[in-house]
Amino acid sequence: MSSPAGTRAGAPNSRPFGIYVHWPFCQAKCPYCDFNSHVRPQVNQARHAAALVRELETMAARMPGETVTSIFFGGGTPSLMQGATVDALLNAIARLWPVAADAEITLEANPTSVEADRFRAYRNAGVNRVSLGVQALDDRSLKALGRLHSADEALRAVTLARDTFPRVSFDLIYARPQQTVEAWDAELTRALAFGPDHLSLYQLTIEEGTPFAALHAAGRLSVPDEDTGAALYETTQALCEAAGLPAYEVSNHARPGEESRHNLVYWQGDAYVGIGPGAHGRLLTPSGWQATSTLTDPAAWLQAVEATGHGLVVDEYVDNCDRAVEMLLMGLRLREGIQLSRLSAPFGDLVDNQAVEKCIANDLLVMHGDKLQVTQAGRPVLNALLREILL
C-alpha cells in the first residue's frame, strides 16, 4: 500500500470483518510456545508471498464485497517478513476487498534490533499498529524463555515503535518459574512507566508437547502455586487499573478506545478470513457459518496452494449450537460480556441452568437484562467456570 497511513477508501461497514495472515517462520522456537511456528534458515519470500496472495484470491471469492476493518499479521514471527512482502499482501487485500479508511493493520514483531530495523518499511507499506513480543523485562527470564533479545533491546524497540507507528502494544508473560509477586510488581510498574495504550499480559501456561511441558513433567521446572498465581493476577489488575488500562478481556488491557479491534472480531463472534499455514477462519456465507483451517506444515501448505489455490484441510458448516457455544466461550472473555440475543441457539439449551444460577449466587457471573458477564471474581477462574456451566 503506497499510503503511509495504510488506508484504502471503502464503504462504511455494518459489521466488522477481519483478515488474518499467518507467517509461520521464526529464528528460534521458544520452549513454552505451542503455536504453529517453524525454524527455517532460508525462506523464499517471493514464493510465499505469491502463495498467500493466491489464497487471498480464493477466499475473496467466498466472502465478496465485505469491507475489511482489520488486518492482522501473526505468527511465527511476522517481523521476519520483508517490507516488500507486507506491501504486496496489503495491496492484494485492497484489490480484492474494500478496506475501511480507518482499518486497523497490526503486525506482530519481536524486539531484536534486526527486526526493529524493518519498522519504517512496515509503516510505509501501511501497517499502523505493532504488537511487540517483549515477554519479560529482565535478561535472566528472557534467556529462560528462549527469547533472543535483552530487556534493554526490548525497551529500545518499544521506543522506536512508538516513534514509527500510531499505535503500539506489547506482551509480557508472568507467573514465570520462581517469580515472586514483588518482582512482578516492579517489572509491570516499569512497563507501565512507558505509558502504553495497550498491554497483553499472559500467565505462563505449560502447553502439552512443548519443551517446558517435558521439563515440568520431569520436575525440573516449577511454576508459582495457585495462591501465588492468584496474587500475581490481582497485582496485574490493580496496577493496570490504577494506570488507566483496565482489562477489557481476560489477558488484555487498554486505555478506552485503544482495544485491539482485530481481536475483538474473534471475541465478539464476527467473520474473518484466515490465510497461511495453520490459519483458522470463520466465514459468514449465504448458507451459514463455515469454519476453515489450513495445512500446518509450511511446505505442504505451499504445494497445495500452488496446485489448487488454497491449503484448506477444514471447510465445514458450523451448526447453530456449536456456533452459539463458540460465541459464549469467546464472548465471556470480554469484560462487557455477551448479549444472549446474539446467540444462534437458546441459552437454556447450551448451559446447565442450575450451575449458572449457582455462579450468579456466588458472584462469578452476573446477568444485566440480555447481557451475561463474568465478574471480577470470576475472571481468574473462567476456564473452570465454563466447564461448570456448559452442557
Secondary structure as GFF3:
##gff-version 3
##sequence-region A 1 391
A	DSSP	beta_strand	17	23	.	.	.	ID=ss1
A	DSSP	beta_strand	25	26	.	.	.	ID=ss2
A	DSSP	beta_strand	38	39	.	.	.	ID=ss3
A	DSSP	alpha_helix	45	62	.	.	.	ID=ss4
A	DSSP	beta_strand	68	75	.	.	.	ID=ss5
A	DSSP	three_ten_helix	78	80	.	.	.	ID=ss6
A	DSSP	alpha_helix	83	96	.	.	.	ID=ss7
A	DSSP	beta_strand	99	109	.	.	.	ID=ss8
A	DSSP	alpha_helix	113	116	.	.	.	ID=ss9
A	DSSP	alpha_helix	119	125	.	.	.	ID=ss10
A	DSSP	beta_strand	129	135	.	.	.	ID=ss11
A	DSSP	alpha_helix	139	144	.	.	.	ID=ss12
A	DSSP	alpha_helix	151	164	.	.	.	ID=ss13
A	DSSP	beta_strand	167	174	.	.	.	ID=ss14
A	DSSP	alpha_helix	181	192	.	.	.	ID=ss15
A	DSSP	beta_strand	198	203	.	.	.	ID=ss16
A	DSSP	alpha_helix	211	217	.	.	.	ID=ss17
A	DSSP	alpha_helix	226	242	.	.	.	ID=ss18
A	DSSP	beta_strand	247	249	.	.	.	ID=ss19
A	DSSP	beta_strand	252	254	.	.	.	ID=ss20
A	DSSP	alpha_helix	261	267	.	.	.	ID=ss21
A	DSSP	beta_strand	271	275	.	.	.	ID=ss22
A	DSSP	beta_strand	280	285	.	.	.	ID=ss23
A	DSSP	beta_strand	288	294	.	.	.	ID=ss24
A	DSSP	alpha_helix	298	308	.	.	.	ID=ss25
A	DSSP	beta_strand	312	317	.	.	.	ID=ss26
A	DSSP	alpha_helix	320	331	.	.	.	ID=ss27
A	DSSP	beta_strand	338	339	.	.	.	ID=ss28
A	DSSP	three_ten_helix	340	342	.	.	.	ID=ss29
A	DSSP	three_ten_helix	347	349	.	.	.	ID=ss30
A	DSSP	alpha_helix	353	361	.	.	.	ID=ss31
A	DSSP	beta_strand	365	368	.	.	.	ID=ss32
A	DSSP	beta_strand	371	374	.	.	.	ID=ss33
A	DSSP	three_ten_helix	379	381	.	.	.	ID=ss34
A	DSSP	alpha_helix	382	389	.	.	.	ID=ss35
###
